Amino acid sequence: MKMHNLGISLFVGIVLGILLIQSGLPTVLWATNDDNEHRETVPVTVTDSDSFSWLVKELMLNSHSRWRTIQAEAITTWYPPGQDQFQVFTNIYIEGNSRVRIEDIESNQERPHLWVMNESGIYANNYHPSPELARLPIVISDHYQQLPRDVASINTQVIYRHPIAGALTTPVSDYLYPVGFAQRANGFALKGEDEIAGRSTWIVEWIESEPASLKQLFWVDQEMGIILKALWYIGEDLDKLYSETIFTQIVFNDPIPVSVFEVILDDE
């Protein structure tokens, strides 16, 4: 079997991890079957008492239950300090919680990174990496029930990412499944409204607690709760743009041919 270079995905994962650590955010985990029994809910912050922030967080928490299929295209632009900017172009097909096809290609790269999940398992660039990942679609289905469904049940000390977002190696994973963003302390401040890819969105701002080193602006789909545009700012004055993601096209609930999620393995 042929294994494509996963440099793009690894870089994106490392960058996001560094930003999360630097921002002082809580531990980020997948949900496990025992989490609900041991979860001690930390009261929401004062900013979350705002009715709008509460609405947006609950919309994001339950976003994955509001649609059946997604077909979309997105562009992520990175502005790493002292380095040249680069872009990642993403094509997305999702059906329920068992079928996903994501193609990422970095600017100046010839071949995309392909990530497919179907009933048989998970494949990256036509490579089936391990028996454990073959069970992941089943695990993902089980873990749906462990995620918080409302703001009052959030434990702001431990963030539980959506299990598919945790498995995906793409810069748009947590925008498609924003349940992790909704669990962070501090509320979302309404900054306006806008239309992205033909969808009505709220523009919301999130700033971490002091000392602040990260600010994010999200364009949240008013019906589905998915984040259709995101800006990350860093620096002493939170004025240095680090990354920008925008969905240029998105369609919900249209049928997707089963063949889209099929994988033809290369010969060894």
Backbone bond lengths (Angstrom), bond angles and torsions (degrees), N, CA, C in turn:
res aa  C-N    CA-C-N  psi(-1)  N-CA   C-N-CA  omega(-1)  CA-C   N-CA-C  phi
1 M - - - 1.452 - - 1.524 109.48 -
2 K 1.311 115.95 152.41 1.446 120.81 -178.88 1.516 109.97 -101.91
3 M 1.333 116.12 133.54 1.455 121.31 -179.03 1.515 108.11 -114.34
4 H 1.350 117.17 115.90 1.451 120.95 179.45 1.524 110.33 -77.01
5 N 1.305 116.51 152.78 1.455 121.59 177.27 1.518 110.25 -60.63
6 L 1.330 117.23 124.01 1.459 121.56 -178.23 1.522 111.64 -96.96
7 G 1.337 116.96 27.07 1.455 120.55 -176.40 1.499 114.09 -57.69
8 I 1.334 117.04 -41.11 1.467 120.04 -178.75 1.510 110.06 -59.50
9 S 1.334 115.61 -52.10 1.456 119.84 -175.64 1.519 111.86 -64.26
10 L 1.331 116.61 -41.10 1.454 119.41 179.59 1.514 110.90 -64.55
11 F 1.345 116.22 -41.25 1.461 120.09 179.61 1.521 110.54 -61.31
12 V 1.335 115.36 -47.13 1.461 119.83 -179.82 1.527 110.41 -59.96
13 G 1.341 116.77 -44.25 1.457 119.99 179.92 1.510 112.47 -62.29
14 I 1.339 116.47 -42.59 1.457 120.67 179.69 1.521 110.56 -64.49
15 V 1.332 116.77 -44.82 1.463 120.72 -179.00 1.516 110.72 -61.00
16 L 1.336 117.17 -47.58 1.454 119.86 -179.92 1.519 110.88 -62.77
17 G 1.333 116.29 -39.01 1.458 119.47 178.59 1.509 112.10 -62.92
18 I 1.339 116.79 -43.02 1.456 120.61 179.13 1.523 110.54 -62.69
19 L 1.335 116.13 -44.21 1.457 119.21 -179.84 1.519 111.52 -62.91
20 L 1.327 117.13 -40.97 1.460 120.18 179.66 1.522 110.84 -64.34
21 I 1.346 116.01 -41.49 1.466 119.32 179.61 1.519 110.30 -66.79
22 Q 1.346 116.94 -46.63 1.445 120.10 -178.48 1.519 112.28 -62.25
23 S 1.332 116.03 -29.99 1.455 119.40 -176.71 1.522 112.86 -80.45
24 G 1.329 117.43 -3.93 1.448 119.65 178.15 1.512 113.14 73.13
25 L 1.313 117.84 23.59 1.453 120.23 -179.14 1.516 110.44 -74.17
26 P 1.344 117.46 160.23 1.467 120.56 -179.33 1.521 112.33 -66.30
27 T 1.327 114.72 172.66 1.452 120.84 175.27 1.523 110.25 -57.61
28 V 1.342 116.63 137.26 1.455 121.50 -179.19 1.519 108.66 -109.62
29 L 1.315 117.13 120.99 1.460 122.39 -175.59 1.511 111.00 -135.28
30 W 1.340 114.81 161.57 1.444 119.78 163.02 1.521 107.58 -80.90
31 A 1.313 116.66 154.90 1.459 120.30 173.77 1.521 109.75 -71.74
32 T 1.339 115.73 146.82 1.464 120.72 173.67 1.512 108.83 -123.72
33 N 1.303 116.63 166.44 1.463 120.18 -173.16 1.521 113.70 -62.73
34 D 1.350 117.83 -24.44 1.459 120.51 -177.55 1.522 112.80 -96.72
35 D 1.335 117.81 0.18 1.458 119.70 -172.57 1.516 113.23 -62.41
36 N 1.322 117.52 -41.04 1.453 119.39 -177.05 1.526 111.74 -63.32
37 E 1.340 117.51 -33.15 1.449 121.20 -178.94 1.520 112.05 -70.46
38 H 1.354 116.93 -30.50 1.454 120.76 -174.57 1.524 112.57 -105.73
39 R 1.316 118.24 0.09 1.453 120.61 -176.57 1.521 110.42 -74.47
40 E 1.342 116.05 125.88 1.451 121.38 172.54 1.523 107.39 -106.68
41 T 1.305 116.46 110.59 1.449 120.61 -174.68 1.521 110.83 -68.99
42 V 1.317 115.93 129.00 1.458 121.68 175.06 1.525 107.52 -94.38
43 P 1.333 118.07 127.83 1.465 119.71 -177.13 1.528 112.00 -53.61
44 V 1.330 116.13 145.78 1.457 120.31 179.80 1.514 109.22 -66.11
45 T 1.323 115.64 155.34 1.452 120.67 -177.86 1.523 110.23 -75.71
46 V 1.312 115.19 169.63 1.468 120.27 -179.75 1.518 110.92 -58.56
47 T 1.325 116.73 -39.02 1.461 119.49 -178.50 1.517 111.02 -65.58
48 D 1.330 117.60 -26.90 1.465 119.89 178.58 1.518 112.43 -77.63
49 S 1.329 117.55 -7.74 1.456 118.65 175.05 1.523 110.95 -75.06
50 D 1.331 116.56 -13.14 1.455 120.88 175.08 1.529 109.18 -64.92
51 S 1.315 117.16 130.75 1.460 120.98 -173.71 1.523 112.53 -63.54
52 F 1.334 117.48 -34.29 1.468 119.42 179.94 1.527 110.82 -68.83
53 S 1.335 116.80 -45.31 1.458 119.57 179.25 1.519 110.59 -60.23
54 W 1.317 116.69 -41.15 1.462 121.79 178.21 1.530 110.02 -59.90
55 L 1.346 116.82 -45.30 1.468 121.47 -179.97 1.523 111.18 -60.52
56 V 1.335 116.45 -47.43 1.463 120.43 -177.47 1.521 110.85 -64.60
57 K 1.326 117.02 -42.28 1.464 118.96 -179.15 1.528 111.49 -64.09
58 E 1.323 117.70 -41.27 1.463 119.08 178.95 1.526 111.17 -68.89
59 L 1.325 117.57 -33.54 1.455 120.95 175.41 1.523 110.52 -63.34
60 M 1.335 117.37 -42.61 1.458 121.73 179.54 1.527 111.33 -70.28
61 L 1.324 117.10 -38.29 1.463 120.40 179.40 1.527 111.63 -59.89
62 N 1.316 116.70 -36.42 1.462 121.26 -174.69 1.522 113.25 -107.97
63 S 1.316 116.74 16.05 1.460 120.65 -177.24 1.519 112.70 -55.19
64 H 1.355 116.78 -43.42 1.461 120.62 -175.11 1.522 113.42 -64.57
65 S 1.348 117.60 -14.82 1.464 120.42 179.36 1.524 112.41 -94.10
66 R 1.329 117.62 0.11 1.457 121.29 -173.64 1.528 113.10 -98.81
67 W 1.327 118.25 -6.22 1.457 120.21 -179.24 1.527 109.80 -139.45
68 R 1.345 115.13 158.64 1.475 121.18 178.40 1.520 111.50 -103.34
69 T 1.331 116.56 -40.11 1.463 120.50 179.05 1.519 109.77 -138.32
70 I 1.322 114.98 155.10 1.468 122.56 174.14 1.518 108.43 -134.86
71 Q 1.321 116.48 134.59 1.454 123.25 167.99 1.524 106.39 -128.91
72 A 1.328 117.14 122.68 1.463 118.89 -170.77 1.522 111.73 -153.60
73 E 1.333 114.20 164.11 1.457 122.90 171.63 1.520 107.99 -133.47
74 A 1.330 115.98 142.24 1.465 120.20 -178.18 1.520 109.87 -143.95
75 I 1.317 114.95 156.56 1.468 121.81 176.40 1.520 108.07 -128.11
76 T 1.337 116.31 127.99 1.460 121.65 174.68 1.523 109.02 -114.50
77 T 1.318 116.04 128.19 1.461 121.78 178.26 1.514 108.79 -114.46
78 W 1.330 115.61 129.01 1.461 121.48 -179.42 1.524 109.58 -108.10
79 Y 1.338 116.11 139.80 1.456 122.73 179.01 1.521 109.25 -124.18
80 P 1.332 118.17 66.37 1.469 119.65 -177.35 1.524 110.88 -66.27
81 P 1.332 117.70 134.06 1.469 120.54 -178.51 1.522 112.14 -56.65
82 G 1.328 115.25 129.90 1.455 120.51 177.09 1.510 114.54 75.77
83 Q 1.327 118.19 7.05 1.458 121.27 -179.91 1.521 109.86 -130.61
84 D 1.325 115.15 164.39 1.448 119.62 178.41 1.521 110.60 -71.08
85 Q 1.307 116.16 142.86 1.454 119.41 175.94 1.523 110.32 -70.24
86 F 1.318 116.98 154.57 1.450 120.97 175.30 1.512 108.80 -147.65
87 Q 1.324 116.02 164.73 1.448 121.41 -176.57 1.518 111.39 -125.03
88 V 1.329 115.43 152.19 1.454 123.02 172.66 1.526 107.42 -124.14
89 F 1.325 115.90 123.93 1.460 122.48 179.59 1.533 107.91 -100.87
90 T 1.326 116.81 130.22 1.457 121.46 -172.18 1.524 110.83 -124.76
91 N 1.350 116.04 130.53 1.457 123.20 170.91 1.523 108.34 -109.50
92 I 1.320 117.56 136.04 1.462 122.04 -168.38 1.517 110.93 -131.46
93 Y 1.350 115.97 132.40 1.458 122.92 170.81 1.523 106.86 -136.62
94 I 1.326 117.24 122.57 1.458 121.24 -179.96 1.520 109.01 -135.86
95 E 1.327 115.34 135.13 1.466 121.21 174.36 1.525 108.42 -132.19
96 G 1.314 116.07 111.27 1.459 119.90 178.67 1.519 112.54 60.55
97 N 1.337 115.48 -147.05 1.459 120.12 -178.54 1.522 112.60 -110.20
98 S 1.334 116.78 18.16 1.459 118.42 -177.63 1.527 114.02 -130.85
99 R 1.335 118.05 -9.35 1.461 119.92 -178.46 1.525 109.95 -130.87
100 V 1.332 115.61 120.37 1.459 121.82 179.94 1.522 108.68 -142.24
101 R 1.316 116.34 138.35 1.461 121.67 171.69 1.524 107.61 -135.88
102 I 1.323 116.12 119.12 1.464 122.79 -179.54 1.523 108.06 -125.55
103 E 1.323 116.27 129.76 1.462 121.63 174.42 1.520 108.46 -121.42
104 D 1.330 116.48 120.82 1.463 122.70 175.94 1.525 108.89 -113.70
105 I 1.319 116.27 135.90 1.457 119.29 172.06 1.520 108.90 -136.42
106 E 1.312 115.59 128.67 1.456 120.96 179.23 1.519 109.36 -81.93
107 S 1.322 116.59 148.35 1.457 120.84 175.54 1.527 109.11 -56.00
108 N 1.317 115.47 138.39 1.471 123.85 -178.36 1.525 113.37 73.95
109 Q 1.331 117.88 7.90 1.461 121.13 173.61 1.527 108.92 -103.25
110 E 1.318 116.68 144.23 1.456 120.59 -176.09 1.524 112.68 -88.38
111 R 1.310 117.53 -32.22 1.452 120.80 -172.76 1.525 110.78 -118.61
112 P 1.325 118.15 132.71 1.464 119.81 179.35 1.517 112.13 -74.96
113 H 1.324 114.73 159.52 1.455 120.72 168.50 1.519 106.99 -89.81
114 L 1.319 116.76 122.42 1.460 122.69 -176.56 1.521 109.86 -105.74
115 W 1.337 116.01 131.76 1.467 122.68 178.29 1.512 107.14 -130.96
116 V 1.337 116.55 119.98 1.460 121.52 -176.73 1.518 109.46 -129.00
117 M 1.334 115.96 134.27 1.447 121.63 170.21 1.524 108.06 -122.78
118 N 1.330 115.95 130.01 1.461 120.93 173.35 1.534 108.37 -140.44
119 E 1.310 116.20 -169.78 1.456 119.56 -176.24 1.521 113.19 -64.04
120 S 1.320 117.42 -18.27 1.470 121.66 -178.21 1.524 113.24 -88.89
121 G 1.308 117.09 -21.45 1.451 118.49 -178.36 1.511 111.75 151.71
122 I 1.325 115.23 -159.00 1.455 122.67 -178.75 1.513 109.12 -122.31
123 Y 1.338 115.06 137.17 1.448 121.30 -175.55 1.522 109.50 -132.36
124 A 1.337 115.91 136.97 1.452 121.31 174.59 1.523 107.99 -119.63
125 N 1.330 115.70 115.49 1.463 121.47 -179.58 1.522 112.02 52.10
126 N 1.334 114.97 48.70 1.469 122.10 178.64 1.520 113.12 63.05
127 Y 1.327 115.77 22.78 1.467 119.69 179.46 1.517 108.58 -120.78
128 H 1.328 116.13 127.43 1.458 121.01 -179.40 1.520 107.70 -99.92
129 P 1.340 118.14 103.27 1.456 119.08 -165.20 1.525 117.23 -74.70
130 S 1.347 119.69 -35.64 1.452 117.38 -173.84 1.522 110.78 -161.83
131 P 1.353 117.73 155.09 1.467 120.86 175.77 1.524 112.44 -60.74
132 E 1.356 117.47 -31.38 1.459 119.65 -179.34 1.522 110.86 -62.87
133 L 1.328 116.56 -41.61 1.456 119.33 -179.97 1.518 111.78 -70.16
134 A 1.310 117.97 -22.44 1.462 120.32 177.14 1.523 110.97 -64.38
135 R 1.343 116.55 -27.32 1.467 120.73 179.42 1.526 112.19 -88.25
136 L 1.328 117.46 -6.58 1.451 119.79 -172.15 1.523 114.02 -60.10
137 P 1.342 121.04 -38.70 1.470 118.55 177.19 1.521 112.84 -57.21
138 I 1.340 117.55 -35.82 1.461 120.78 178.03 1.524 110.01 -69.91
139 V 1.326 116.74 -43.66 1.459 121.50 178.94 1.521 110.27 -61.27
140 I 1.343 116.02 -43.09 1.456 120.67 179.61 1.518 110.59 -59.57
141 S 1.313 117.13 -43.87 1.457 120.82 179.32 1.526 111.03 -60.66
142 D 1.334 117.27 -42.91 1.464 121.31 178.94 1.527 111.61 -63.26
143 H 1.325 116.36 -39.37 1.460 120.70 -173.16 1.523 113.21 -75.65
144 Y 1.309 117.97 -13.45 1.460 119.79 175.41 1.526 110.78 -53.63
145 Q 1.322 116.55 -37.67 1.449 121.01 -174.15 1.531 113.33 -75.00
146 Q 1.333 116.96 -9.65 1.460 120.46 -175.39 1.523 113.24 -95.16
147 L 1.333 118.04 -9.22 1.452 120.73 -176.40 1.531 110.87 -78.30
148 P 1.329 118.49 145.88 1.468 120.30 176.49 1.526 110.20 -63.94
149 R 1.330 116.15 142.02 1.463 121.14 -177.40 1.523 112.51 -106.04
150 D 1.334 118.27 -13.00 1.457 120.67 -179.89 1.521 109.12 -147.48
151 V 1.312 115.31 162.82 1.460 120.43 -174.91 1.523 111.87 -62.91
152 A 1.311 116.81 -35.51 1.465 120.21 -177.06 1.525 112.57 -63.65
153 S 1.321 118.66 -24.32 1.467 121.19 -178.39 1.523 113.04 -96.51
154 I 1.325 117.61 6.42 1.462 120.84 -179.38 1.521 111.06 -73.98
155 N 1.320 116.55 135.48 1.457 122.88 168.69 1.518 106.83 -101.77
156 T 1.312 117.81 102.76 1.458 120.61 -174.08 1.528 113.20 -72.58
157 Q 1.338 117.75 -6.27 1.464 120.43 177.85 1.527 112.53 -85.08
158 V 1.320 117.52 -20.48 1.464 121.99 179.81 1.523 108.23 -136.51
159 I 1.320 116.27 120.95 1.461 120.96 -179.25 1.521 109.20 -96.33
160 Y 1.328 115.74 128.31 1.454 121.45 176.83 1.521 109.06 -104.01
161 R 1.316 115.54 106.22 1.467 119.58 177.84 1.520 109.62 -69.89
162 H 1.309 115.37 153.59 1.454 118.85 171.41 1.526 107.95 -60.28
163 P 1.337 119.08 136.15 1.468 119.94 -174.18 1.516 114.39 -61.83
164 I 1.334 119.12 -32.47 1.464 119.05 176.68 1.529 109.68 -70.03
165 A 1.323 117.53 -40.15 1.466 120.08 176.46 1.526 110.34 -59.54
166 G 1.328 116.54 -38.15 1.454 120.03 179.11 1.514 113.46 -67.40
167 A 1.329 116.41 -27.54 1.463 120.13 -179.02 1.514 112.62 -86.66
168 L 1.326 116.92 -30.65 1.460 120.58 -175.84 1.520 112.01 -69.22
169 T 1.326 116.41 138.75 1.462 121.90 173.81 1.521 108.08 -108.24
170 T 1.318 115.92 73.20 1.459 122.14 -178.23 1.521 108.67 -150.87
171 P 1.329 118.67 147.91 1.469 119.63 -178.59 1.519 114.48 -68.46
172 V 1.342 118.85 -10.92 1.465 120.14 -176.95 1.524 113.13 -101.33
173 S 1.330 119.08 5.24 1.464 121.10 -171.42 1.525 113.04 -58.27
174 D 1.339 117.58 -48.31 1.461 119.93 -176.41 1.523 112.82 -79.52
175 Y 1.319 117.68 -11.34 1.465 119.71 172.58 1.528 109.97 -80.92
176 L 1.322 116.58 -34.38 1.461 120.69 175.30 1.526 111.22 -71.53
177 Y 1.330 116.07 -34.21 1.466 122.74 -179.28 1.533 107.97 -126.80
178 P 1.339 118.88 79.52 1.471 121.49 -169.49 1.520 115.15 -82.84
179 V 1.336 117.68 17.15 1.461 120.29 -177.51 1.529 111.68 -58.28
180 G 1.325 117.98 -33.71 1.464 120.90 178.96 1.517 112.66 -66.03
181 F 1.334 117.35 -44.02 1.462 120.72 178.71 1.528 111.31 -60.70
182 A 1.329 117.18 -35.05 1.463 121.19 -176.17 1.519 112.65 -69.15
183 Q 1.339 118.23 -18.91 1.461 121.41 -174.68 1.524 113.88 -89.90
184 R 1.315 117.02 -5.13 1.461 119.01 -176.89 1.523 111.35 -74.79
185 A 1.318 114.96 151.95 1.456 119.90 174.58 1.528 109.26 -64.83
186 N 1.304 115.51 160.31 1.463 124.84 -176.12 1.525 109.57 79.16
187 G 1.296 114.62 150.88 1.453 120.16 -175.98 1.516 112.67 -97.46
188 F 1.319 115.16 178.30 1.453 122.81 176.58 1.527 108.65 -103.40
189 A 1.319 116.34 127.96 1.459 121.55 179.42 1.526 109.39 -97.86
190 L 1.316 117.16 130.47 1.459 121.93 179.72 1.527 110.00 -73.11
191 K 1.347 116.15 126.12 1.452 121.89 -179.78 1.526 112.86 -113.58
192 G 1.312 117.49 -7.64 1.455 119.94 179.94 1.509 111.47 150.78
193 E 1.318 115.98 -170.25 1.453 123.02 177.58 1.521 109.06 -130.74
194 D 1.329 116.13 155.15 1.460 120.66 -177.18 1.522 108.34 -158.73
195 E 1.319 116.42 167.60 1.454 121.60 175.09 1.528 109.05 -115.59
196 I 1.321 116.69 124.73 1.461 122.75 178.89 1.525 107.99 -124.05
197 A 1.319 116.44 126.11 1.469 121.93 179.37 1.530 111.37 51.81
198 G 1.321 116.03 38.21 1.446 120.90 178.41 1.515 115.17 78.03
199 R 1.339 117.44 8.59 1.460 121.87 -177.23 1.530 110.27 -113.50
200 S 1.331 116.23 140.80 1.461 121.31 176.55 1.524 109.56 -76.06
201 T 1.324 116.96 131.12 1.465 121.18 -177.52 1.526 110.95 -132.14
202 W 1.336 115.09 154.41 1.450 122.37 165.42 1.521 108.00 -95.98
203 I 1.308 117.30 136.14 1.465 121.86 172.47 1.519 106.77 -92.19
204 V 1.330 116.45 118.39 1.460 120.16 -177.68 1.521 109.54 -124.85
205 E 1.323 115.00 150.64 1.466 121.85 -178.89 1.521 109.60 -116.89
206 W 1.341 114.54 137.41 1.467 120.56 173.41 1.516 108.19 -128.04
207 I 1.329 117.04 131.22 1.467 122.70 177.03 1.514 107.81 -127.63
208 E 1.316 116.54 132.49 1.454 119.14 -178.64 1.527 111.01 -68.29
209 S 1.323 115.24 165.21 1.454 120.15 179.44 1.520 110.60 -68.58
210 E 1.307 116.03 162.93 1.468 121.02 179.38 1.522 111.38 -61.39
211 P 1.346 117.93 142.19 1.460 125.38 -5.02 1.534 110.26 -79.09
212 A 1.279 117.08 125.35 1.461 122.15 -174.61 1.523 111.07 -75.72
213 S 1.331 116.23 128.59 1.469 120.76 174.11 1.525 110.80 -132.08
214 L 1.339 116.85 8.83 1.460 120.59 -179.82 1.516 109.99 -147.43
215 K 1.333 115.42 130.38 1.461 122.28 172.46 1.521 108.03 -128.54
216 Q 1.330 116.30 138.72 1.456 120.98 179.02 1.518 110.09 -129.33
217 L 1.310 115.21 140.18 1.449 122.82 170.03 1.519 107.83 -113.50
218 F 1.318 116.71 127.46 1.465 122.23 179.99 1.531 109.74 -120.23
219 W 1.326 115.64 137.99 1.451 122.46 171.47 1.539 106.03 -101.53
220 V 1.326 116.50 102.57 1.463 122.40 -171.67 1.523 110.13 -97.72
221 D 1.334 116.26 124.57 1.459 121.57 177.12 1.527 109.16 -57.94
222 Q 1.321 116.83 123.10 1.459 120.90 -173.35 1.524 113.03 -68.43
223 E 1.322 117.70 -20.75 1.462 120.54 179.44 1.519 112.45 -99.34
224 M 1.333 117.07 -42.63 1.460 121.79 -171.01 1.524 114.21 -99.69
225 G 1.326 118.01 -20.82 1.455 120.06 179.70 1.512 115.16 82.53
226 I 1.328 118.02 -1.64 1.462 121.32 177.99 1.531 109.66 -76.21
227 I 1.322 116.32 146.54 1.463 121.37 178.59 1.522 108.47 -87.12
228 L 1.324 117.03 115.80 1.465 121.77 -175.03 1.528 113.08 -98.10
229 K 1.307 116.45 -11.46 1.467 120.48 173.48 1.512 107.23 -153.58
230 A 1.330 116.34 143.70 1.465 120.44 -179.09 1.518 109.97 -145.98
231 L 1.312 115.97 134.88 1.460 122.60 173.80 1.523 108.30 -122.08
232 W 1.339 116.24 132.87 1.468 121.93 177.15 1.536 107.97 -112.94
233 Y 1.343 116.07 127.36 1.459 121.29 178.19 1.519 109.65 -118.32
234 I 1.327 115.56 138.54 1.455 121.96 178.27 1.527 108.54 -129.99
235 G 1.319 116.48 -175.26 1.455 120.86 178.35 1.514 111.98 100.51
236 E 1.308 115.74 166.53 1.461 121.60 -175.80 1.526 111.81 -58.29
237 D 1.331 116.29 -37.66 1.468 120.77 -179.22 1.521 112.46 -103.50
238 L 1.330 116.73 11.13 1.470 122.26 -179.87 1.527 111.53 53.23
239 D 1.334 115.70 40.62 1.458 120.11 -176.28 1.529 113.19 -121.07
240 K 1.345 116.61 6.53 1.464 120.07 -178.88 1.527 108.70 -103.15
241 L 1.318 115.27 114.29 1.460 120.17 -179.21 1.518 109.48 -69.76
242 Y 1.340 116.04 123.45 1.460 120.75 -179.92 1.516 111.93 -101.10
243 S 1.316 117.74 -40.04 1.465 119.51 178.50 1.516 110.00 -151.66
244 E 1.323 115.07 153.11 1.459 122.14 177.96 1.527 108.30 -139.87
245 T 1.307 116.67 127.24 1.460 122.30 174.97 1.519 108.55 -121.90
246 I 1.328 116.36 135.96 1.457 119.92 175.84 1.526 108.83 -141.41
247 F 1.317 115.77 134.13 1.457 121.44 173.98 1.524 107.86 -84.37
248 T 1.312 116.11 117.65 1.464 120.75 -178.97 1.526 111.83 -85.96
249 Q 1.330 116.96 -24.35 1.461 122.36 175.53 1.523 108.45 -145.89
250 I 1.335 116.72 143.76 1.457 120.27 172.25 1.522 109.22 -157.99
251 V 1.331 115.57 134.61 1.456 122.46 178.46 1.519 107.62 -132.26
252 F 1.313 116.18 131.63 1.456 121.47 179.08 1.530 110.55 -104.84
253 N 1.332 114.82 141.83 1.472 124.15 165.09 1.525 115.45 69.14
254 D 1.328 118.14 13.10 1.464 119.99 169.75 1.526 109.58 -81.00
255 P 1.345 118.72 145.29 1.468 120.13 178.57 1.528 111.83 -60.99
256 I 1.329 115.51 145.64 1.467 121.97 176.45 1.520 107.74 -121.83
257 P 1.340 119.25 126.59 1.465 120.34 179.00 1.523 111.86 -57.65
258 V 1.318 116.72 140.09 1.470 121.21 179.72 1.523 110.96 -58.58
259 S 1.327 116.53 -31.03 1.467 120.92 -177.78 1.524 112.54 -60.44
260 V 1.339 117.66 -24.06 1.461 120.65 179.59 1.524 110.87 -60.56
261 F 1.326 116.79 -31.96 1.462 121.41 -174.96 1.529 113.03 -97.84
262 E 1.314 117.41 5.51 1.462 120.49 178.01 1.524 110.11 -80.52
263 V 1.322 114.98 149.39 1.462 122.01 -179.08 1.516 109.10 -125.50
264 I 1.327 116.63 127.55 1.462 122.20 174.31 1.511 107.60 -104.31
265 L 1.324 117.37 110.85 1.443 121.64 -177.57 1.516 111.79 -71.82
266 D 1.329 116.28 137.92 1.453 120.75 173.48 1.508 109.96 -68.44
267 D 1.313 116.96 150.12 1.456 120.67 173.31 1.514 110.46 -70.59
268 E 1.303 114.75 144.22 1.469 118.49 178.37 1.523 109.52 -71.50
